[in-house]
Amino acid sequence: MKGKAVILGSNGRLGRELVAAFSAAGWTTVAVARKAPLRAASRAAGGAAPVRDLRADVTDSEAIIRAVGRADVLVLAANAPYTRWTQDAMPIAQAAITLAQRLGATLLFPGNVYNFGEAMPAQLTVDMPQQPTTRKGRVRVEIEQTLARATLDGLRAVVIRAGDFIGGGKGNWFDGTIASAVGKGKVTYPGRLDVAHAWAYLPDLARVFERVAARRATLPPFTRLHFPGYTLTGEALCAALEQVAGRTLQRRSMPWPLLRALSPMVPILREICEIRYLWNVPHALDGQALEAVIGEISSTPLHDALATALHELGVLPRR
């Protein structure tokens, strides 16, 4: 079941991939961005289906409703600046809920693993208790609870949880820290090399969002799903990067004591230090519930995903 999809935050790394995935699958797609309209969206989708660019803020529901009218799916890909996440994330989510209700659309929300806290088990299922231990985790739990309550008033909502992103541009651990110096023969890993960590290749994740959207009528009003992606120890990721780069990489660790010492004066370091535990607590996302909805979950081979991501970053020359 396809139709019209509205992507909020279409200029972001996830938003761009979502626009491409929905358009390629035949949806009429509205790409909503706060800044310059995303003219690249139509080209990225290969012209498979119409893509309309709309310049509007996520919270400007009246402008979006006037331009869109009705929609079948609304995806919240917009995110607050990391240093203002605890202040701005909930208002953005509330605006998306209101907009989805007025558009008559199913709301798709990208979740993460902050909800489970430092005591999380190694295998994260969709129905396990959420016990956050950080400010960001508590906000994430509150957002999902708000989504669930809104379904009592007619909203239909789906949370699709994934690990850290690979691909799609810049702005996270993989491209900003781990792989940024691969071209110079170095790799920096933020935690223990023997601990498993959850990763999501963004083009694969975007295609899963589209497939779930197409099956939305089969789902309960509020649904949580987990995208398994890749589960890799630090050593496995570093070894894969070496294979893709075709060279031995010098392993380096993060200077956490220095970052923590500077964190009172540098807000972004304070936020980064708060979630350090994710690199030392093993975790993987269980995809059984997702597979029950969409069938087999196809994944890009890891080495292909890493090669594409490194080429996009300009870390490695294109072959």
N, C-alpha and C positions, 0 to 999 in steps of 0.2 A: 504494500500500500504506500504509494508515493504521492507527491503533491507539491506544496510550497514550503520551503524551509528557510527560516530566518537565522542567520549566524551573527550573534552579538560579539563584537570584538574581532572582526574579520581581518584586521591588520596584524594581529598577534600571530605567534608561531603556530599555535593550535588552530586559530581561526582560519588562517590561510589554507591549511591542510583540509579543514572541514569544508570550506567552500569548494575546493577541488573535488573532494570525495562525493559530496552531494550532487554537484553539477554533473560529474562524470557518470553518476548512477541514474540520471534522468530527472532530478528534482528541479523545479523552478526555484532558484536560490537568490535570496536577498542578503547581500553582504553589508552589514552595518558597522561602520567605523567612526570613531569620534574625530579623527583627524582627516587627512586627505582621503578621498574615496579610493578603494582598492581596485584600480583598473587592471592590475595584474591577475585578479581572480578569474576573469573570463578566459584569459589566455592559459592560465594554469589548468583550467578544467578542460581544455581542448575543444571548447565549443559544443560539448555534448548536450547541454541544456542551458537555457537563458540564465545569466547571472546579472542581477541588478545591484549596482553600488548605491548605498545610501549613507550620507554623512549625517550622523546623529549621535548624541551621547546615550549610553545605555539607560540612563535615568529619564530621558526625554520621551516618555511613553506616548504622549500625544502626537509628536512629530512622526514617530514610527508607525503608529496606528493609522494616521492619515495617509501615509505613503504605502502601507502594506495592506490594510483592510483586514483580511483574515489570513490565517496561516495554519498549517498542519503541525509543524514542528518548530520549536524555538530552542536554539542551543546557546547556552551561556559560555562563551569562550573568552569574554572580557575578564580581566583580573585587575585587582588593585596593586599599586606599587608595593613592593615587598616590605618596605619600611612603614607603610600605612595599612598593611593588610588587616590588622585587628580592628582598625577604625572603619575601613571602607568596604570590606568584603561583605558584611551583612547588608548594608544599604544597597549594594549592587545586586545581591541575590533577591532582596525584597522587591526591587524594581523589576527584575526579570520575572518574578512570580506574578506580579500585577500585570505585566505586559502579556505573559502567556495566557492568563485568564481572560484578558480582554480580546486577545487574538483568537481564542478558542484553540490554542496550540498545546501539544504535549511538550513539557519542558525537559530538556536533557542537560544534566549538570555533570561536569568532570570532577570527580572526587580524587582524593589522594590518601596516603596512609597515615597522615598526622593524627587521625581520629583514634588510633589504637594505642598510642603512648609507648613509653619505654619498656613496658612489660608485655608487649604484644607477642603472640606466639609466632612460630616460624611460618605457619601456613595460615593465611588470612582468608576466612570464608565470609560470605555476605551476611550471615546471621549472627556472627559472634558479637559479644558485648564490646562497646567502644569506651575506652577508658583513657582519654587524653591526659597528657602530663605537661603540655605547653599551652601558651596563649593561643597560638594558631590552631592547635588541635581542638581546643575548646570551641573556638569560633566555627571550625569545620563541623563539629558535632551539632552545634546550634543551628547551622544552616540546614543540615539534613533533617533535623527535627522540625524546623520551620516548613520545609518542603512537605514532609509527611503530614503535618497539620493542615496545610493548604489543600491537600487532596480531599479532606473532609468537606471542603467548600467547592468541589468540582474540578480542581486542578488534577492533571495527570502528569506525573514526574518520574524520571528515571535518573538515578545516579550511576555513572559508569566510572569506577575507580581504577586508577592506573598508577604505575610507579614513576620514577624520574624519566624525563623525556630525552630521547636521542633523535636528532634530526630536526628539520624545520627552521633552522636559523640559530640565533644566539639568545642567551638569557638564562642558562641554568648550569648545573654542576658539570655536565658532560662537556659542553663547549667552552665554558668559562674557566674551568679548573683542570679537569682530567685530561682532555685532549688538546688543549690550546697550544702546547709546545711539542706535539708529536712530530711536526716537521723539523724540529731542532733536535730530535732524538731523545725527548724527555716525556715522561708521563707522571702526573701528580695525582695520587689517590687519597681521598679524604679520611679513610678509615682503615680498619684491619683488612688485610688481603685475603684472609680465610673466611670472611663473613659474606653470606649471600645477600644480594640487594636486588630489588625489583626495578626493571627498566621497561620503557614503552617506546617503540619506534613510532614516531608521530603519524606517518602515512598509514601504517597498519591500524593505529588507534582511531584515526579519522574514518577509515572504512568500516570499523566496527560500530561507530556512532551511527553511520548511515544504515547499516544492516539492522541495528536495533530500532532505529526510527521506522524502518519499513515494516517492522513486526510489532509496532506499538499497540495495535488493537488487541493483541493476544496477551498483554501484560496487565497485572493489577494496577490500580491507580497509583500506588507508590512502589517502586522497584529499585533494588540495589543489585548491581552486577559488577563483577571484577574482571578486568582485562589482564590476563596472565603475563603477556609480553615475554621478556627474557628474565630469568633469574640467574644472576651471575655473581660469583665471588669476585673480589677485587683482582685476585690473581688471574681468573679466567678472562675478565675484561681486558686486563693489561696484555695478556698473551694474545688475545684476538686482535688488539690494536697493533701489536708487533707484527702479526701475520699480514694484516692489511697494509701496514707501512713498509713491510719488507725489510725491517731492520730491528736490531735490539734497541729497546728503549730503557733509558736510565730511570729507575723507579724512585720517586720522591714522595714524601709524606707532607701533609699540611702542618704548618707551624701553629697548632692550636693554642699553645700557651701565649704566644704573641698576639694572636687574634683576640683571645679573651681579654688580655690586658688592655688592648686598644678599644674593645667594644663599648665601654662607657662613653667614649668620645666619637665613635663612628657608628651611627645607627645601623647600617647594613650589616656590620660585623656582629652586633648584638643579636640580630635576627638569625644570622647564619649559625652562631654558636648555640642558639637555643635548640636547633634541630641536629646538632652533632650526633646525637645518639643513633640516628638512622643508619649511620655508617658502621656502627658497632653492634647492632641488634639484627640478627638474621631475619629476613622476612621474604615471603613470596605470596603472590595473589592467586587464589584458587579460582579457576575459570569455569568450573562445572555449571554454575547457574547461567553464565553467559552462553555456554555451548548448548544448553538446553533450549535457549531462545533462538539462536541464529544458526545452530549446527556447527560444523567444524570451524575452528578459529584459525584462519590461515595467517602465517607470519612470514615476513621477509627473512631469508637466511641472515644470520647475525653478521657475517663478514660483508655481505652485500649492503646491509643497513649501515654498518660502520664506514664502509668505503664511501657511500653516498654522502653521509653526514660530514665526513672529513673533507670531501671535495667541495661541498657547499660552504664550508667554513674557510676554504682556501688553505687549509693546513697541508693538504696533499694536492699535487697537480692532477688534473683529469688525465686519465689514460686514454 
